[in-house]
Structure formats: structure tokens, C-alpha cells
Amino acid sequence: MAETLFFNALREAIDEEMARDPSVFVLGEDVGHYGGSYKVTKDLCQKYGDLRLLDTPIAENAFTGMAVGAAITGLRPIVEGMNMGFLLLAFNQIANNAGMLRYTSGGNFKIPMVIRGPGGVGRQLGAEHSQRLEAYFQAVPGLKIVACSTPYNAKGLLKSAIRNDNPVLFFEHVLLYNLKENLPAEEYLLPLDKAEIVRKGTEVTILTYSRMRHHVMQAVGTLVKQGYDPEVIDLISLKPLDLETIGQSIAKTHRVIIVEECMKTGGIAAELIASINDKFFDELDAPVLRLSSQDIPTPYNGMMERLTIVQPEQIVEAVQKMVALQV
């Protein structure tokens, strides 16, 4: 076991997969000699050369389209968005080409590509750099969407995403890059379509992902001291949702709280609530509660920024109120 920073866990995953498979390459803004905006590709250019760590112009639509073409020919591109918000400029390539070409080609093409990079609400990064794009892509057929949350799952999930034959949107939170965790020395891979039960409990199921996992666990520390017993599930896979794991938890707790950094309107929680009501309504003893970010552009002011997203104290209060409704 070795203590590893989050961004270095991602770097290790890319390094190992590039060493294992010569068809893997990285492209994007400043991924080469600069080593990536958050140093996820640091020094890999010296190891693998300029063609496998390909610095691109500031032209997201163009280089994402180039990655789709490379994937069709049998390469395995990893597109880094310097900030995931910039990839809105490549929405057409991601949705109409990456997501659909395997289907529209009658299965003649595979699209083994990963689109990864930093996103989420940072610290005073302003509205355009505090985007949560997972819900933007949720409705696009043909995409897999993954949100990592720890150094351990970041490495295992990224390795699996690189080996997958379908396009994977791989969301990393900008405030998690300096997290530390002990990682196994031996190779490991994690499934892209499975949620993780972070804590087993009996009273209420808390569904969350990405940075909010850590807010939830802060809240759980307080709740356990107060005698509560919540179950915490990190969704990890946002598309497809692991409804089997979610359903098994609901059958035990009969109560659900969803905690997300995504905006409330049209967010991941909205889709989750619809799916839970469709499939597990008879198991519920209370309406599903969602704690989401406010539907406003993220303010630059630090105190106002904090007010727009869910905080641990709000989660504590929500659990207290929901458990108090037990019949």
C-alpha cells in the first residue's frame, strides 16, 4: 500500500494503461509539456513522446472530433478538458458522434474513448468554471457517465474506462485532487456500472456522488454520535444508474435522501427520484427528499458560493427530520 494523491492516482492509471496498450493516447490543452492543468499527465510527455501526449489548440470541438475519428480507427484516445465546462463547445461531437456512431454504423464502429477532466464548484472559480455537466449529458444515448470520488476509485475506474469500447464521460471534482489514500501496489480495476455502499445502515438511504460523498460522510459522523444509523451509497455510475444496489438498500431502510452538487432542476436527483418512484414506490415510507444546488450561476463571492451548494449541516437536519417521521 502506498499513500497517493487523487491526481497522482489518475496519473498512475493513465501511465499504466499507456504502457500496457500502445493504442492509448492523451490529447487536449496543455496535457503534454505542461503536464495538464491539474498535473494529471505530469512528465508523461517525456516518457511517451509528443504524439501520445498531444497538445492541442484551444479548439474543443475540433480535437474532440479528432478523438472520435481516432477511436473509430482503433486507437483509444483520452480527451482532457482543461475544465469540463469548456467541453460544452464540443457537445455536438460528444452527443451526435461519440454517443451515436456505434449504433448508426450498425455496430461497425466502436468508440473506445474517455473524456475526463475537472469540474464541479471549486473555490471562487466563478460561474463559467464551476459547471456541473453530468445532467447535460444524462439524456444522450450511447454514453457512460462516471463520477469518481476517492483516489482508490479514481484509479480503478479510469483504468476500466480506458479499456471500455464505449465513450465514457469521466467526471473529476476540482476540489478532490489533493485527497490522499493508500492504494494497493497490485493492479486493480473497478466496474463502471456499480454503486459503492460506503456505509451500511438501517434507517435511511443517502444517495450521493463525487465531492458530496465527503459532505455526506461529515454529516454521518455527527449523525452516528446522535444515535442515527444511515446507509450511504456513492452512485459512481451516473449512466447507467445501479438500480439493483439502490433498490436493495431501499427495501431495507424505506427512506431515501439524495445529496448532489448538481442543480435541482433537471439534475441527477430528478432522474433518480423518477426511477425510484417507478420501481420501488411500494417500499417507500416517505417521499424521496433531494438536497441539490440552487438553480443559479455559481457566485464568485466565497460566502455566497457556499450558500448555493449543500453543506453537511443541511444533511444532518434532513436525516433528523426524515427519521422523525417514522410511523
C-alpha positions, 0 to 999 in steps of 0.5 A, spaced: 500 500 500 502 506 498 499 513 500 497 517 493 494 523 491 487 523 487 491 526 481 497 522 482 492 516 482 489 518 475 496 519 473 498 512 475 492 509 471 493 513 465 501 511 465 499 504 466 494 503 461 499 507 456 504 502 457 500 496 457 496 498 450 500 502 445 493 504 442 492 509 448 493 516 447 492 523 451 490 529 447 487 536 449 490 543 452 496 543 455 496 535 457 503 534 454 509 539 456 505 542 461 503 536 464 495 538 464 492 543 468 491 539 474 498 535 473 494 529 471 499 527 465 505 530 469 512 528 465 508 523 461 510 527 455 517 525 456 516 518 457 511 517 451 513 522 446 509 528 443 504 524 439 501 520 445 501 526 449 498 531 444 497 538 445 492 541 442 489 548 440 484 551 444 479 548 439 474 543 443 470 541 438 475 540 433 480 535 437 474 532 440 472 530 433 479 528 432 478 523 438 472 520 435 475 519 428 481 516 432 477 511 436 473 509 430 480 507 427 482 503 433 486 507 437 483 509 444 484 516 445 483 520 452 480 527 451 482 532 457 478 538 458 482 543 461 475 544 465 469 540 463 465 546 462 469 548 456 467 541 453 460 544 452 463 547 445 464 540 443 457 537 445 455 536 438 461 531 437 460 528 444 452 527 443 451 526 435 458 522 434 461 519 440 454 517 443 451 515 436 456 512 431 456 505 434 449 504 433 448 508 426 454 504 423 450 498 425 455 496 430 461 497 425 464 502 429 466 502 436 468 508 440 473 506 445 474 513 448 474 517 455 473 524 456 475 526 463 477 532 466 475 537 472 469 540 474 464 541 479 464 548 484 471 549 486 473 555 490 471 562 487 472 559 480 466 563 478 460 561 474 463 559 467 468 554 471 464 551 476 459 547 471 456 541 473 455 537 466 453 530 468 445 532 467 447 535 460 449 529 458 444 524 462 439 524 456 444 522 450 444 515 448 450 511 447 454 514 453 457 512 460 457 517 465 462 516 471 463 520 477 469 518 481 470 520 488 476 517 492 483 516 489 482 508 490 476 509 485 479 514 481 484 509 479 480 503 478 475 506 474 479 510 469 483 504 468 476 500 466 474 506 462 480 506 458 479 499 456 471 500 455 469 500 447 464 505 449 465 513 450 465 514 457 464 521 460 469 521 466 467 526 471 473 529 476 471 534 482 476 540 482 476 540 489 478 532 490 485 532 487 489 533 493 485 527 497 490 522 499 489 514 500 493 508 500 492 504 494 494 497 493 501 496 489 497 490 485 493 492 479 486 493 480 480 495 476 473 497 478 466 496 474 463 502 471 456 500 472 456 499 480 454 503 486 459 503 492 455 502 499 460 506 503 456 505 509 451 500 511 445 502 515 438 501 517 434 507 517 435 511 511 438 511 504 443 517 502 444 517 495 450 521 493 456 522 488 463 525 487 465 531 492 458 530 496 460 523 498 465 527 503 459 532 505 455 526 506 460 522 510 461 529 515 454 529 516 454 521 518 459 522 523 455 527 527 449 523 525 452 516 528 454 520 535 446 522 535 444 515 535 442 515 527 444 509 523 444 511 515 446 507 509 450 511 504 451 509 497 456 513 492 452 512 485 459 512 481 455 510 475 451 516 473 449 512 466 447 507 467 444 508 474 445 501 479 438 500 480 439 493 483 444 496 489 439 502 490 433 498 490 436 493 495 438 498 500 431 501 499 427 495 501 431 495 507 431 502 510 424 505 506 427 512 506 431 515 501 435 522 501 439 524 495 445 529 496 448 532 489 452 538 487 448 538 481 442 543 480 435 541 482 432 542 476 433 537 471 439 534 475 441 527 477 436 527 483 430 528 478 432 522 474 433 518 480 427 520 484 423 518 477 426 511 477 425 510 484 418 512 484 417 507 478 420 501 481 420 501 488 414 506 490 411 500 494 417 500 499 417 507 500 415 510 507 416 517 505 417 521 499 424 521 496 427 528 499 433 531 494 438 536 497 441 539 490 444 546 488 440 552 487 438 553 480 443 559 479 450 561 476 455 559 481 457 566 485 464 568 485 463 571 492 466 565 497 460 566 502 455 566 497 458 560 493 457 556 499 450 558 500 448 555 493 451 548 494 449 543 500 453 543 506 453 537 511 449 541 516 443 541 511 444 533 511 444 532 518 437 536 519 434 532 513 436 525 516 433 528 523 427 530 520 426 524 515 427 519 521 422 523 525 417 521 521 417 514 522 410 511 523 
